[in-house]
């Protein structure tokens, strides 16, 4: 990616995160107000989730700003792992919210509860769903341009919220039709379970990146084939390694060259090979060592 392209992407991503924070703040206020009026635990669970989205969007904005800084003397591989750390903390916050919702729902299920103003509650959730769908569409458009954990996490949050809204609407409808409050509490427990599932997914990815996860064996095999097919003089490849730091892929490997004693030509061969790899992995940082055949 060119510097101009990277600057444009960073600007778009920051704008998307600011928009995400603003939407989460709006939905938090609207849903908490509706939850207090309706006494619906499902709506309150959704409001708590929006509050966490707001806090995490703020954290993500600052994490993304730091992760986007170029490499320096002390951080030769850049600052991409800040994204992974943000994802790690985010998953823990989300998990705590899921446990809280589950606990409160079970408590109300045992001690008793009620739901009022059901049409108002349904209207608020429908409005929240429309706003969330528009935001998810915007985040998806930006996150498709890169492999950022932060933007991917943002998109996952709001996609998850949209699915949860369908459950909340169904619960309120059933409470209104049957008069049984347990529908509201059952859906809130299901929402909590979904929140915990997403938290585990984000936690696994964050830990994987912090432990220098690389490309899959299948992706590495494809790169190895590309290398060997690049030029007839390339007769071997070894020490092929990869790791992912934030949205940056690092690749390094050795190639064996047959019948080429000219250093300049060998260098040109590796440069064209790097360009070819970057057609498939635009954000890759590729390091190639070339050796004579048999060494």
N, C-alpha and C positions, 0 to 999 in steps of 0.2 A: 504494500500500500504506500502511495506517495505521501510526502509530508502534508501536502494540501488536502489529500483525501483523509488522512488521519486527523488533521485539525477539524475538518468538516464533521467527521464521525464523532469526535469528542464533543463538539458543540451540540450536535443533535442528541447525543446521549445525555448530556447534562440537562438540556431542555426537557427531555423525556422524564428524567428523574425529578425535576422541579414540578412538572405537571403531575407526576405520580403522587408526590407529597401533597399537592394542593387538592387533588381528588380524594385522597385518603382522609385529609382533614375535613373536607365537606361531608363525606359519607359517615365519618365518625360522629360528628355533631348531629346530623340528621337521624342516624339510627339510634344513638343513645337517647335522644329526645323521644323517638317513637317507642323505644323499649320501656322507658319510664311511664309513658302514657298507657301502653298496651299491657305492660307487665309480662311480655313474652320473653321467655328465656332464649328462644331461638334467635330473636332479633337482638337481644343483648349479646349473645355469643357472636353474632355477625358484627355488632358494633365494636366489640373487643378486638376482633380480628382486624377491623379497619384501623383501630388505634395502633395496633402493632404494625400494620402496613405503613402507617404514617411515620412511626418512629424508625422503622427499618429503611424507609425511603430516604429519610434524612441521613441516617448512617451510611446508606449506599452512596448518596451524593458525595459525601466527603471521602469515602473509601475510593470511589471511582476517580475523583480528582487526584488523590495521591497515587493511585495505581497508574494513571495516565502520564505521570512524570517520566521523562526519558531516563535511561540508565546514567549513573554517575560513578565516581571513583569507588564509592563504598557499596554500590548496588549495581554491579556490572550487568546483571541479568534483568535489570529494571525493578519495578515495584509492584508487579502483577500479583504477588501473593497477598497483598493487602485485600484484594477481592476475595480470596479464599478465606482469610481471617474474618472478613465481614460476613461471608456466608455461614461460617461456623457459629459466630455469635447469634446471627439471625435465626438459625435453626434451633438454637437453645431457647431463645425468646418465644418462638412459635410453639415449641413443645410445652413450655410452661403455660402458655395461654390455653392450649388444648387440654392440659390436665385440669386447669381451673374451671373451664367450661364443663367438663365431664363431672367434676366434683359438685359444682353448684346445681347441675341438672339432676343428678342423683339425689342430692339433698332435698330439692323441691319435689321430686317424685315421691319421696318417702313422707315428707312433712305436709305436702299439699300445696297447690298454687292455683292461679286463675289467669285468664287472658281476657282483656277488654279491647274495645275499639278495633276489631279485627279488620274492617275495610281500610282504615288508616294504615295499619301495619302492612297490609298487602300492597297498598299504593306506594309506601316508602320503599319497600323491597323491589318493586317493579322499577321505580325511578333509579334506585341504586344499581340494578342490573343493567339498565340502559347506559348509564354513565360508565360502569365498569367495562362493558363490552367495547365502547369507543376507546377507552384507555388501553385495553388489552390489544386492540388492533394497532394502535400507535406503537406500543412497546414491541410488538411482534415485528413490525416493519423495521424498527431500529436494530433490534437484537439479531435479526437475520444477517446483518452485515458483518457480524463478528462472532466470536465464541465467548463473549464476556459472561462470567458466572453471575455478576451483579444484575445485568439486564435480563438474563435468563430467569433469575430468581424473581425479579419484579414481575415479569410476564406470568410466571407460574402462580404467583400470589393471586393475581387478579383473575386468572382463568379459574383457579380454585374457588375464589369468591363467587364467580358467576354460577358455578355448579351448585354451590351451597345455597344461593338465592332460590333456586328451583325447589330445593328441599324445604326452605323456610316458608315459601308460598304454599306448598302442598300441606305443610303442617297447620298453618293458619286456616286454610280452607277446611281441613278436616275438623279442626276444633270448632269452627263456626257451624259445620253441618252436624256434628255429633255431640258437641258440648263436652267432649272428653279432652281435658287439658294435657293428658299424658302424650298426645300426639306431638305437641309443642316440645315437650321435654325429650321425647325419643329422638326427634330430629336434631335437637341441640346436641345430644350425645353423639349422633352420627356425624354432625359437623365437627365435633371435637376429635373424633376418630380420624376424619379426613385431614384435619389440621396436623395431627400427629404423624400421619403417613407422609405428608409433604415435608414435615420437619426432618424426618429420618432420611428422605431422599436428598434434601439439601445438605444435611450433615455428612452423608456418605461422599457426595461429590466434593465438598469442601476439604474433608480429610484426605481424599484421594489426591487432590491438587497440592495440598501441603506436603504430601509424601512423594511429590515429584512423579505423579502419574504420567505415563507416556501414551503414545498411540497404541491401538490394539495390534495384536499379532497380524491380523488380516491387513490393516492399513500399512504396517511396516513391510509386509510381503509385497504389496502393490508398489511401494516406493523402491524396494530392492529390484523388482522387475523393470521399473522405469529406468533405474540407474544402469542396469546391464544392457538395456536396449538402446541407451542413449548414443553409444559410439562403439564400432567394432573393436577398437583398441582396449576398451574396458572389459577385462576378462574375469574380474572378481570384485566382491565388495564384502567388507567385514567390519566389525565393531560399530554396527548401525545402532544408534541410540537416539532416543527422543524423550522429551519431557515437556509438559505444558505448565506454563506459569501465567495465570490469569487468562488473557486472550492471546497469549504469545506462545507459539510452538517453536521449540529449539530442536534442531536435528544436527547430528554430527556422525561422520562415518569415514572409512578409508576405502579407496578404490585402487585396484591393481591395473596398471596400464602396460600393455604389451607393445614392444618395438617403438617406443617413443622416448628419445633422449633429449629432445628440445624442451627445456623448462617452460619457455614462453607458450609453446603449443599445448603443453599439458595444462598450464594455467588457464588458457582460453577454453580448453575442453571442460574444465571444472566450472568455469563461470557460466557457460551455456547450460551445463547440467543444473546448476543452481537456479537459473532462470526457468528451466523446464519444471523443476519441482515447485517453484513458486506459482506456476500457473494453476496447480492443484491446491496448494497451501499458501495463499497470498501473504499471510502474516508470519510465515516461517522465517526463523533465523538459522541459516544453513552454514555449517562448517565442513569443508571437504579436505581430506588429506590424500594426496596421491603418492602411490608407491610403485616402483618397478615390479613387474610380474615375479612372483615367488617370494617377495619380501613382506 
